Every structure is written in structure tokens, then in C-alpha cells.
Amino acid sequence: MRNFFTILIISFSLVNFSGCAVFTEFSSSTSSTVDTVTPDITLNEFVNKRYVAIRNDAANGGGENLDALAQLLGEKDKKAFAQRMKNNFDLIFQGIQKPSEIIVRIESQVILKKG
């Protein structure tokens, strides 16, 4: 009888753990679908979450967060984009109230050169 309860407890534990994996896989695939459908929200979310890292990369003239931002903005030449971000650092980042404001500044200051 004791073995029966041990097996029962182990079985319930395994079912619970596998349920988490299924839920994680489902929610991961769901969020990427939403990102694909609404790229503007993805850009805003990325900038809001990674603002400090983007700012640091811009000050240094490059980095993975700045590369990702360039890609989200459709910029083909990531190195040139990073250099323009560094050269226009104050123009882009000075007086920012909320992180997503940098998107408008980047677009309005012709820092983007798609193509």
C-alpha cells in the first residue's frame, strides 16, 4: 500500500511538471504570433524594456540592443545607424519623459537611412 501512494505522488508530480512545459510552449508561441502581427507594439515594448541598454549602446557607438533596434526600425546598415545614434546622442536622449519618445526623435531627425 505504501508503494502505491509513492507511485501516485510521483505520477501527480510528473503530470504537474509536464503541464508547465505545455503551458510555457503554448504561451511562447502565442506571444510571438502577436509580435508578428503588431510590429509597432513590439518596437515600443522593446524600447520601453531596453531603454537603459539602448542608451548605453548609443553612447558607446554600438551594441546588441542598438543592433536589435536598428533591425526593428528596418535599418539595413547597423554600423552606420549606431554611429548616427552616437553622433546625435544628446538630440535623441536629452529631456526624454518616456522611453518610446526616442522612436519619434530617431525618425524625425533622419537618423534612419533605410536602404
MMTF fields as JSON, N, C-alpha, C and O atoms, coordinates in Angstrom:
{
  "mmtfVersion": "1.0.0",
  "mmtfProducer": "UNKNOWN",
  "numBonds": 459,
  "numAtoms": 460,
  "numGroups": 115,
  "numChains": 1,
  "numModels": 1,
  "chainsPerModel": [1],
  "groupsPerChain": [115],
  "chainIdList": ["A"],
  "bondAtomList": [4, 2, 8, 6, 12, 10, 16, 14, 20, 18, 24, 22, 28, 26, 32, 30, 36, 34, 40, 38, 44, 42, 48, 46, 52, 50, 56, 54, 60, 58, 64, 62, 68, 66, 72, 70, 76, 74, 80, 78, 84, 82, 88, 86, 92, 90, 96, 94, 100, 98, 104, 102, 108, 106, 112, 110, 116, 114, 120, 118, 124, 122, 128, 126, 132, 130, 136, 134, 140, 138, 144, 142, 148, 146, 152, 150, 156, 154, 160, 158, 164, 162, 168, 166, 172, 170, 176, 174, 180, 178, 184, 182, 188, 186, 192, 190, 196, 194, 200, 198, 204, 202, 208, 206, 212, 210, 216, 214, 220, 218, 224, 222, 228, 226, 232, 230, 236, 234, 240, 238, 244, 242, 248, 246, 252, 250, 256, 254, 260, 258, 264, 262, 268, 266, 272, 270, 276, 274, 280, 278, 284, 282, 288, 286, 292, 290, 296, 294, 300, 298, 304, 302, 308, 306, 312, 310, 316, 314, 320, 318, 324, 322, 328, 326, 332, 330, 336, 334, 340, 338, 344, 342, 348, 346, 352, 350, 356, 354, 360, 358, 364, 362, 368, 366, 372, 370, 376, 374, 380, 378, 384, 382, 388, 386, 392, 390, 396, 394, 400, 398, 404, 402, 408, 406, 412, 410, 416, 414, 420, 418, 424, 422, 428, 426, 432, 430, 436, 434, 440, 438, 444, 442, 448, 446, 452, 450, 456, 454],
  "bondOrderList": [1, 1, 1, 1, 1, 1, 1, 1, 1, 1, 1, 1, 1, 1, 1, 1, 1, 1, 1, 1, 1, 1, 1, 1, 1, 1, 1, 1, 1, 1, 1, 1, 1, 1, 1, 1, 1, 1, 1, 1, 1, 1, 1, 1, 1, 1, 1, 1, 1, 1, 1, 1, 1, 1, 1, 1, 1, 1, 1, 1, 1, 1, 1, 1, 1, 1, 1, 1, 1, 1, 1, 1, 1, 1, 1, 1, 1, 1, 1, 1, 1, 1, 1, 1, 1, 1, 1, 1, 1, 1, 1, 1, 1, 1, 1, 1, 1, 1, 1, 1, 1, 1, 1, 1, 1, 1, 1, 1, 1, 1, 1, 1, 1, 1],
  "groupList": [{"groupName": "MET", "atomNameList": ["N", "CA", "C", "O"], "elementList": ["N", "C", "C", "O"], "formalChargeList": [0, 0, 0, 0], "bondAtomList": [1, 0, 2, 1, 3, 2], "bondOrderList": [1, 1, 2], "singleLetterCode": "M", "chemCompType": "L-PEPTIDE LINKING"}, {"groupName": "ARG", "atomNameList": ["N", "CA", "C", "O"], "elementList": ["N", "C", "C", "O"], "formalChargeList": [0, 0, 0, 0], "bondAtomList": [1, 0, 2, 1, 3, 2], "bondOrderList": [1, 1, 2], "singleLetterCode": "R", "chemCompType": "L-PEPTIDE LINKING"}, {"groupName": "ASN", "atomNameList": ["N", "CA", "C", "O"], "elementList": ["N", "C", "C", "O"], "formalChargeList": [0, 0, 0, 0], "bondAtomList": [1, 0, 2, 1, 3, 2], "bondOrderList": [1, 1, 2], "singleLetterCode": "N", "chemCompType": "L-PEPTIDE LINKING"}, {"groupName": "PHE", "atomNameList": ["N", "CA", "C", "O"], "elementList": ["N", "C", "C", "O"], "formalChargeList": [0, 0, 0, 0], "bondAtomList": [1, 0, 2, 1, 3, 2], "bondOrderList": [1, 1, 2], "singleLetterCode": "F", "chemCompType": "L-PEPTIDE LINKING"}, {"groupName": "THR", "atomNameList": ["N", "CA", "C", "O"], "elementList": ["N", "C", "C", "O"], "formalChargeList": [0, 0, 0, 0], "bondAtomList": [1, 0, 2, 1, 3, 2], "bondOrderList": [1, 1, 2], "singleLetterCode": "T", "chemCompType": "L-PEPTIDE LINKING"}, {"groupName": "ILE", "atomNameList": ["N", "CA", "C", "O"], "elementList": ["N", "C", "C", "O"], "formalChargeList": [0, 0, 0, 0], "bondAtomList": [1, 0, 2, 1, 3, 2], "bondOrderList": [1, 1, 2], "singleLetterCode": "I", "chemCompType": "L-PEPTIDE LINKING"}, {"groupName": "LEU", "atomNameList": ["N", "CA", "C", "O"], "elementList": ["N", "C", "C", "O"], "formalChargeList": [0, 0, 0, 0], "bondAtomList": [1, 0, 2, 1, 3, 2], "bondOrderList": [1, 1, 2], "singleLetterCode": "L", "chemCompType": "L-PEPTIDE LINKING"}, {"groupName": "SER", "atomNameList": ["N", "CA", "C", "O"], "elementList": ["N", "C", "C", "O"], "formalChargeList": [0, 0, 0, 0], "bondAtomList": [1, 0, 2, 1, 3, 2], "bondOrderList": [1, 1, 2], "singleLetterCode": "S", "chemCompType": "L-PEPTIDE LINKING"}, {"groupName": "VAL", "atomNameList": ["N", "CA", "C", "O"], "elementList": ["N", "C", "C", "O"], "formalChargeList": [0, 0, 0, 0], "bondAtomList": [1, 0, 2, 1, 3, 2], "bondOrderList": [1, 1, 2], "singleLetterCode": "V", "chemCompType": "L-PEPTIDE LINKING"}, {"groupName": "GLY", "atomNameList": ["N", "CA", "C", "O"], "elementList": ["N", "C", "C", "O"], "formalChargeList": [0, 0, 0, 0], "bondAtomList": [1, 0, 2, 1, 3, 2], "bondOrderList": [1, 1, 2], "singleLetterCode": "G", "chemCompType": "PEPTIDE LINKING"}, {"groupName": "CYS", "atomNameList": ["N", "CA", "C", "O"], "elementList": ["N", "C", "C", "O"], "formalChargeList": [0, 0, 0, 0], "bondAtomList": [1, 0, 2, 1, 3, 2], "bondOrderList": [1, 1, 2], "singleLetterCode": "C", "chemCompType": "L-PEPTIDE LINKING"}, {"groupName": "ALA", "atomNameList": ["N", "CA", "C", "O"], "elementList": ["N", "C", "C", "O"], "formalChargeList": [0, 0, 0, 0], "bondAtomList": [1, 0, 2, 1, 3, 2], "bondOrderList": [1, 1, 2], "singleLetterCode": "A", "chemCompType": "L-PEPTIDE LINKING"}, {"groupName": "GLU", "atomNameList": ["N", "CA", "C", "O"], "elementList": ["N", "C", "C", "O"], "formalChargeList": [0, 0, 0, 0], "bondAtomList": [1, 0, 2, 1, 3, 2], "bondOrderList": [1, 1, 2], "singleLetterCode": "E", "chemCompType": "L-PEPTIDE LINKING"}, {"groupName": "ASP", "atomNameList": ["N", "CA", "C", "O"], "elementList": ["N", "C", "C", "O"], "formalChargeList": [0, 0, 0, 0], "bondAtomList": [1, 0, 2, 1, 3, 2], "bondOrderList": [1, 1, 2], "singleLetterCode": "D", "chemCompType": "L-PEPTIDE LINKING"}, {"groupName": "PRO", "atomNameList": ["N", "CA", "C", "O"], "elementList": ["N", "C", "C", "O"], "formalChargeList": [0, 0, 0, 0], "bondAtomList": [1, 0, 2, 1, 3, 2], "bondOrderList": [1, 1, 2], "singleLetterCode": "P", "chemCompType": "L-PEPTIDE LINKING"}, {"groupName": "LYS", "atomNameList": ["N", "CA", "C", "O"], "elementList": ["N", "C", "C", "O"], "formalChargeList": [0, 0, 0, 0], "bondAtomList": [1, 0, 2, 1, 3, 2], "bondOrderList": [1, 1, 2], "singleLetterCode": "K", "chemCompType": "L-PEPTIDE LINKING"}, {"groupName": "TYR", "atomNameList": ["N", "CA", "C", "O"], "elementList": ["N", "C", "C", "O"], "formalChargeList": [0, 0, 0, 0], "bondAtomList": [1, 0, 2, 1, 3, 2], "bondOrderList": [1, 1, 2], "singleLetterCode": "Y", "chemCompType": "L-PEPTIDE LINKING"}, {"groupName": "GLN", "atomNameList": ["N", "CA", "C", "O"], "elementList": ["N", "C", "C", "O"], "formalChargeList": [0, 0, 0, 0], "bondAtomList": [1, 0, 2, 1, 3, 2], "bondOrderList": [1, 1, 2], "singleLetterCode": "Q", "chemCompType": "L-PEPTIDE LINKING"}],
  "groupTypeList": [0, 1, 2, 3, 3, 4, 5, 6, 5, 5, 7, 3, 7, 6, 8, 2, 3, 7, 9, 10, 11, 8, 3, 4, 12, 3, 7, 7, 7, 4, 7, 7, 4, 8, 13, 4, 8, 4, 14, 13, 5, 4, 6, 2, 12, 3, 8, 2, 15, 1, 16, 8, 11, 5, 1, 2, 13, 11, 11, 2, 9, 9, 9, 12, 2, 6, 13, 11, 6, 11, 17, 6, 6, 9, 12, 15, 13, 15, 15, 11, 3, 11, 17, 1, 0, 15, 2, 2, 3, 13, 6, 5, 3, 17, 9, 5, 17, 15, 14, 7, 12, 5, 5, 8, 1, 5, 12, 7, 17, 8, 5, 6, 15, 15, 9],
  "groupIdList": [1, 2, 3, 4, 5, 6, 7, 8, 9, 10, 11, 12, 13, 14, 15, 16, 17, 18, 19, 20, 21, 22, 23, 24, 25, 26, 27, 28, 29, 30, 31, 32, 33, 34, 35, 36, 37, 38, 39, 40, 41, 42, 43, 44, 45, 46, 47, 48, 49, 50, 51, 52, 53, 54, 55, 56, 57, 58, 59, 60, 61, 62, 63, 64, 65, 66, 67, 68, 69, 70, 71, 72, 73, 74, 75, 76, 77, 78, 79, 80, 81, 82, 83, 84, 85, 86, 87, 88, 89, 90, 91, 92, 93, 94, 95, 96, 97, 98, 99, 100, 101, 102, 103, 104, 105, 106, 107, 108, 109, 110, 111, 112, 113, 114, 115],
  "secStructList": [7, 2, 2, 2, 2, 2, 2, 2, 2, 2, 2, 2, 2, 2, 2, 2, 2, 2, 2, 2, 2, 2, 2, 2, 2, 2, 2, 2, 2, 2, 2, 2, 2, 2, 2, 2, 2, 7, 2, 2, 2, 2, 2, 2, 2, 2, 2, 2, 2, 2, 2, 2, 2, 2, 2, 2, 2, 2, 2, 2, 6, 7, 7, 2, 2, 2, 2, 2, 2, 2, 2, 2, 2, 6, 7, 1, 7, 2, 2, 2, 2, 2, 2, 2, 2, 2, 2, 6, 2, 2, 2, 2, 2, 6, 6, 7, 1, 1, 6, 6, 2, 2, 2, 2, 2, 2, 2, 2, 6, 6, 7, 7, 7, 7, 7],
  "xCoordList": [0.82, 0.0, 0.866, 0.535, 1.966, 2.877, 3.485, 3.631, 3.837, 4.384, 3.357, 3.704, 2.102, 1.042, 0.971, 0.879, 1.013, 0.956, 2.196, 2.103, 3.339, 4.574, 4.475, 4.831, 3.995, 3.837, 2.797, 2.972, 1.734, 0.682, 1.215, 0.91, 1.989, 2.568, 3.536, 3.522, 4.362, 5.316, 4.566, 4.953, 3.501, 2.716, 2.098, 2.147, 1.52, 0.934, 1.995, 1.749, 3.159, 4.249, 4.672, 4.873, 4.807, 5.205, 4.157, 4.498, 2.892, 1.816, 1.87, 1.694, 2.107, 2.182, 3.347, 3.188, 4.52, 5.692, 5.502, 5.871, 4.939, 4.738, 3.677, 3.739, 2.714, 1.701, 2.311, 1.876, 3.316, 4.01, 4.72, 4.694, 5.342, 6.072, 5.111, 5.421, 3.955, 2.969, 2.464, 2.331, 2.181, 1.7, 2.755, 2.435, 4.0, 5.085, 5.234, 5.38, 5.198, 5.33, 4.175, 4.383, 2.963, 1.798, 1.888, 1.648, 2.227, 2.28, 3.426, 3.306, 4.535, 5.643, 5.236, 5.536, 4.552, 4.155, 3.071, 2.995, 2.236, 1.19, 1.787, 1.367, 2.758, 3.313, 4.076, 4.031, 4.773, 5.495, 4.525, 4.835, 3.366, 2.359, 1.851, 1.683, 1.607, 1.145, 2.209, 1.874, 3.493, 4.573, 4.635, 4.89, 4.406, 4.466, 3.334, 3.515, 2.178, 1.01, 1.083, 0.58, 1.691, 1.722, 3.153, 3.576, 3.904, 5.306, 5.507, 6.535, 4.557, 4.71, 4.694, 5.457, 3.829, 3.784, 5.081, 5.598, 5.599, 6.861, 7.984, 8.784, 8.059, 9.083, 8.952, 9.943, 7.739, 7.52, 7.871, 8.511, 7.456, 7.763, 9.26, 9.794, 9.937, 11.388, 12.072, 12.927, 11.708, 12.332, 12.014, 12.892, 10.777, 10.412, 11.174, 11.584, 11.363, 12.045, 13.56, 14.224, 14.119, 15.574, 16.155, 17.276, 15.419, 15.826, 17.232, 18.055, 17.506, 18.818, 19.931, 20.969, 19.724, 20.736, 20.898, 22.015, 19.799, 19.869, 20.65, 21.494, 20.363, 21.062, 22.56, 23.376, 22.921, 24.339, 25.0, 26.116, 24.321, 24.861, 25.055, 26.06, 24.095, 24.202, 25.39, 26.112, 25.593, 26.734, 28.057, 29.042, 28.073, 29.295, 29.457, 30.506, 28.443, 28.53, 28.257, 28.698, 27.538, 27.162, 26.882, 27.198, 26.283, 25.948, 24.734, 24.048, 24.479, 23.404, 22.018, 21.157, 21.792, 20.48, 20.253, 19.14, 21.298, 21.212, 21.046, 20.327, 21.704, 21.521, 20.071, 19.486, 19.503, 18.11, 17.161, 16.194, 17.437, 16.611, 16.685, 15.665, 17.882, 18.049, 17.229, 16.573, 17.267, 16.505, 15.006, 14.29, 14.532, 13.107, 12.66, 11.514, 13.566, 13.254, 13.447, 13.135, 13.96, 14.159, 15.451, 15.607, 16.367, 17.664, 18.559, 18.753, 19.098, 19.918, 21.378, 21.998, 21.931, 23.333, 23.416, 23.324, 23.589, 23.571, 24.748, 24.601, 25.906, 27.079, 26.891, 27.201, 26.385, 26.137, 25.048, 25.142, 24.018, 22.95, 23.519, 23.188, 24.367, 24.979, 25.823, 25.811, 26.545, 27.373, 26.502, 26.826, 25.399, 24.48, 23.829, 23.608, 23.522, 22.955, 23.958, 23.582, 25.215, 26.258, 26.455, 26.547, 26.519, 26.732, 25.581, 25.789, 24.379, 23.186, 22.646, 21.462, 23.509, 23.093, 22.256, 21.155, 22.773, 22.048, 20.7, 19.703, 20.675, 19.448, 18.375, 17.187, 18.806, 17.869, 17.433, 16.252, 18.369, 18.085, 17.849, 17.309, 18.23, 18.098, 16.63, 15.889, 16.214, 14.868, 13.768, 12.598, 14.116, 13.127, 12.254, 12.763, 10.937, 9.997, 9.636, 9.499, 9.484, 9.228, 10.033, 10.197, 10.53, 11.459, 10.994, 11.804, 9.718, 9.248, 9.388, 9.266, 9.64, 9.845, 11.062, 11.124, 12.018, 13.215, 12.893, 13.598, 11.843, 11.467, 11.116, 11.584, 10.299, 9.905, 11.124, 11.267, 11.994, 13.192, 14.116, 14.686, 14.264, 15.115, 14.537, 15.268, 13.233, 12.594, 12.572, 12.768, 12.338, 12.234, 13.591, 13.664, 14.641, 15.971, 16.717, 17.919, 16.027, 16.586, 17.812, 18.785, 17.75, 18.82, 18.653, 19.614, 17.413, 17.16, 17.512, 17.121, 18.227, 18.548, 18.317, 19.261, 17.058, 16.711, 17.213, 17.021, 17.859, 18.297, 19.779, 20.28],
  "yCoordList": [-1.192, 0.0, 1.26, 2.256, 1.198, 2.333, 2.629, 3.79, 1.572, 1.744, 2.385, 3.19, 2.018, 2.577, 4.095, 4.821, 4.578, 6.017, 6.733, 7.852, 6.091, 6.677, 6.849, 7.899, 5.824, 5.889, 6.948, 7.68, 7.024, 8.001, 9.427, 10.279, 9.691, 11.024, 11.382, 12.506, 10.444, 10.688, 10.954, 11.83, 10.204, 10.391, 11.785, 12.443, 12.235, 13.575, 14.65, 15.652, 14.445, 15.411, 15.516, 16.617, 14.385, 14.391, 15.055, 15.776, 14.818, 15.443, 16.956, 17.696, 17.422, 18.86, 19.494, 20.556, 18.861, 19.414, 19.435, 20.408, 18.388, 18.367, 19.38, 19.924, 19.639, 20.655, 22.033, 22.834, 22.334, 23.619, 23.764, 24.837, 22.716, 22.77, 23.023, 23.793, 22.384, 22.582, 24.015, 24.642, 24.545, 25.917, 26.906, 27.857, 26.692, 27.577, 27.568, 28.622, 26.394, 26.29, 26.998, 27.699, 26.824, 27.462, 28.97, 29.677, 29.484, 30.926, 31.543, 32.679, 30.831, 31.347, 31.487, 32.494, 30.475, 30.556, 31.603, 32.221, 31.813, 32.815, 34.212, 35.031, 34.505, 35.848, 36.185, 37.333, 35.233, 35.534, 35.802, 36.576, 35.175, 35.436, 36.864, 37.557, 37.303, 38.667, 39.658, 40.669, 39.392, 40.281, 40.419, 41.507, 39.336, 39.36, 40.198, 40.891, 40.131, 40.836, 42.333, 43.132, 42.728, 44.132, 44.605, 44.715, 44.888, 45.268, 46.59, 46.761, 47.539, 48.806, 48.6, 49.235, 47.715, 47.422, 46.75, 47.021, 45.89, 45.226, 46.245, 46.153, 47.202, 48.24, 49.056, 49.286, 49.494, 50.27, 49.467, 49.983, 48.214, 47.368, 47.164, 47.215, 46.934, 46.738, 47.979, 47.873, 49.145, 50.389, 50.635, 51.041, 50.396, 50.606, 49.676, 50.088, 48.438, 47.463, 47.597, 47.319, 48.01, 48.019, 49.425, 49.587, 50.445, 51.838, 52.117, 52.703, 51.711, 51.987, 51.336, 51.954, 50.108, 49.406, 50.064, 50.173, 50.497, 51.189, 52.49, 52.824, 53.21, 54.479, 54.237, 54.978, 53.212, 52.883, 52.482, 52.912, 51.667, 51.262, 52.475, 52.573, 53.395, 54.6, 55.452, 55.987, 55.581, 56.357, 55.721, 56.419, 54.401, 53.674, 53.48, 53.025, 53.816, 53.675, 52.282, 51.938, 51.472, 50.143, 49.178, 49.441, 48.053, 47.012, 46.235, 46.63, 45.13, 44.233, 44.868, 44.589, 45.713, 46.352, 47.372, 47.509, 48.077, 49.034, 48.307, 48.78, 47.166, 46.335, 45.868, 45.902, 45.434, 44.971, 46.124, 45.947, 47.304, 48.475, 48.819, 49.105, 48.793, 49.067, 48.088, 48.483, 46.835, 45.816, 46.076, 45.992, 46.39, 46.666, 47.893, 47.97, 48.847, 50.057, 49.877, 50.775, 48.72, 48.443, 49.009, 49.116, 49.368, 49.913, 48.778, 47.796, 48.903, 47.827, 47.897, 46.86, 49.092, 49.269, 49.566, 50.719, 48.523, 48.659, 49.471, 50.217, 49.335, 50.094, 51.585, 52.4, 51.94, 53.353, 53.916, 55.054, 53.113, 53.521, 53.786, 54.794, 52.894, 53.053, 54.324, 55.033, 54.61, 55.82, 57.08, 58.051, 57.066, 58.215, 58.382, 59.507, 57.275, 57.348, 57.98, 58.786, 57.617, 58.184, 59.669, 60.487, 60.012, 61.403, 62.322, 63.511, 61.776, 62.558, 62.212, 62.404, 61.709, 61.203, 62.223, 61.905, 63.449, 64.46, 64.798, 64.956, 64.906, 65.22, 64.149, 64.457, 62.915, 61.795, 61.603, 61.379, 61.687, 61.257, 62.386, 62.133, 63.596, 64.682, 65.051, 65.252, 65.14, 65.565, 64.553, 64.924, 63.31, 62.25, 62.056, 61.904, 62.064, 61.81, 60.329, 59.781, 59.694, 58.255, 57.65, 58.28, 56.445, 55.825, 55.808, 56.018, 55.567, 55.438, 56.736, 56.714, 57.863, 59.137, 59.094, 59.836, 58.239, 58.21, 57.718, 58.06, 56.925, 56.426, 57.603, 57.675, 58.515, 59.69, 60.548, 61.052, 60.713, 61.528, 60.898, 61.602, 59.603, 58.912, 59.097, 59.397, 58.92, 59.044, 60.49, 60.735, 61.449, 62.847, 63.491, 64.468, 62.975, 63.548, 62.896, 63.108, 62.121, 61.45, 60.621, 60.549, 60.007, 59.106, 57.784, 57.045, 57.503, 56.294, 56.547, 57.563, 55.65, 55.712, 54.32, 53.572, 53.989, 52.647, 52.472, 53.315, 51.342, 51.032, 50.896, 50.634],
  "zCoordList": [0.0, 0.0, 0.0, -0.642, 0.722, 0.804, -0.572, -0.956, -1.31, -2.657, -3.589, -4.453, -3.404, -4.231, -4.064, -5.054, -2.826, -2.566, -3.101, -3.604, -2.993, -3.514, -5.027, -5.563, -5.703, -7.159, -7.531, -8.505, -6.765, -7.014, -6.878, -7.713, -5.861, -5.641, -6.764, -7.264, -7.154, -8.247, -9.55, -10.324, -9.789, -11.016, -11.073, -12.112, -9.966, -9.934, -10.135, -10.807, -9.561, -9.726, -11.181, -11.693, -11.845, -13.252, -14.13, -15.067, -13.836, -14.605, -14.427, -15.395, -13.217, -12.964, -13.704, -14.305, -13.672, -14.351, -15.859, -16.516, -16.406, -17.856, -18.264, -19.367, -17.403, -17.683, -17.79, -18.618, -16.969, -17.039, -18.371, -18.974, -18.827, -20.098, -21.252, -22.161, -21.22, -22.279, -22.252, -23.303, -21.064, -20.945, -21.421, -22.135, -21.034, -21.452, -22.958, -23.576, -23.553, -25.007, -25.697, -26.688, -25.19, -25.79, -25.666, -26.645, -24.491, -24.313, -25.095, -25.554, -25.262, -26.062, -27.52, -28.161, -28.042, -29.443, -29.634, -30.696, -28.635, -28.742, -28.785, -29.603, -27.922, -27.882, -29.151, -29.593, -29.754, -30.983, -32.126, -33.032, -32.094, -33.116, -32.987, -33.99, -31.773, -31.541, -31.997, -32.614, -31.707, -32.108, -33.62, -34.136, -34.326, -35.778, -36.357, -37.357, -35.732, -36.246, -35.955, -36.745, -34.852, -34.457, -34.216, -33.066, -35.28, -35.113, -34.379, -33.723, -34.464, -33.755, -32.248, -31.52, -31.785, -30.358, -29.934, -28.85, -30.767, -30.459, -30.325, -29.394, -31.22, -31.17, -29.892, -29.198, -29.578, -28.354, -27.111, -26.195, -27.075, -25.919, -25.775, -24.667, -26.888, -26.853, -26.297, -25.417, -26.797, -26.34, -24.869, -24.107, -24.466, -23.061, -22.124, -21.039, -22.532, -21.674, -21.716, -20.717, -22.834, -23.013, -23.122, -23.604, -22.686, -22.849, -22.314, -23.017, -21.105, -20.495, -21.313, -21.548, -21.74, -22.539, -23.913, -24.417, -24.515, -25.811, -25.653, -26.485, -24.592, -24.319, -24.147, -24.694, -23.396, -23.202, -24.515, -24.805, -25.305, -26.605, -27.514, -28.218, -27.497, -28.33, -27.892, -28.733, -26.598, -26.087, -26.495, -26.735, -26.571, -26.933, -28.442, -28.897, -29.206, -30.657, -31.181, -32.277, -30.418, -30.896, -29.771, -28.611, -30.129, -29.164, -29.629, -30.572, -28.959, -29.404, -29.308, -30.142, -28.309, -28.187, -29.296, -29.804, -29.664, -30.766, -32.1, -32.981, -32.25, -33.45, -33.571, -34.653, -32.45, -32.454, -32.774, -33.515, -32.218, -32.51, -33.995, -34.621, -34.55, -35.982, -36.814, -37.778, -36.447, -37.179, -37.076, -38.074, -35.878, -35.696, -36.487, -36.929, -36.663, -37.419, -38.924, -39.705, -39.325, -40.74, -41.305, -42.522, -40.436, -40.849, -41.325, -40.608, -42.513, -43.073, -42.628, -42.389, -42.513, -42.131, -40.631, -40.211, -39.841, -38.381, -37.856, -36.888, -38.479, -38.022, -38.257, -37.388, -39.424, -39.723, -38.812, -38.353, -38.553, -37.639, -36.248, -35.624, -35.765, -34.443, -34.388, -33.382, -35.448, -35.486, -35.472, -34.787, -36.224, -36.218, -34.851, -34.402, -34.19, -32.836, -31.87, -31.02, -32.001, -31.138, -31.441, -30.525, -32.716, -33.116, -32.699, -32.458, -32.616, -32.27, -30.886, -30.609, -30.029, -28.718, -27.941, -27.491, -27.782, -26.997, -27.623, -26.918, -28.926, -29.644, -29.415, -29.324, -29.327, -29.172, -27.721, -27.456, -26.787, -25.42, -24.411, -23.335, -24.724, -23.754, -23.54, -24.502, -22.276, -21.918, -22.185, -22.28, -22.303, -22.556, -21.311, -20.2, -21.517, -20.428, -20.331, -19.238, -21.491, -21.518, -22.66, -23.704, -22.471, -23.421, -24.875, -25.777, -25.117, -26.5, -27.299, -28.523, -26.632, -27.334, -28.257, -29.237, -27.952, -28.801, -30.209, -31.158, -30.354, -31.68, -32.589, -33.725, -32.091, -32.867, -33.173, -34.287, -32.196, -32.414, -33.449, -34.283, -33.4, -34.382, -35.781, -36.725, -35.911, -37.22, -37.711, -38.901, -36.818, -37.241, -37.514, -38.259, -36.94, -37.134, -38.296, -38.46, -39.084, -40.256, -39.877, -40.628, -38.723, -38.312, -39.043, -39.259, -39.418, -40.2, -41.653, -42.229, -42.221, -43.653, -44.214, -44.467, -44.401, -44.884, -46.308, -47.183, -46.489, -47.838, -47.97, -49.064]
}
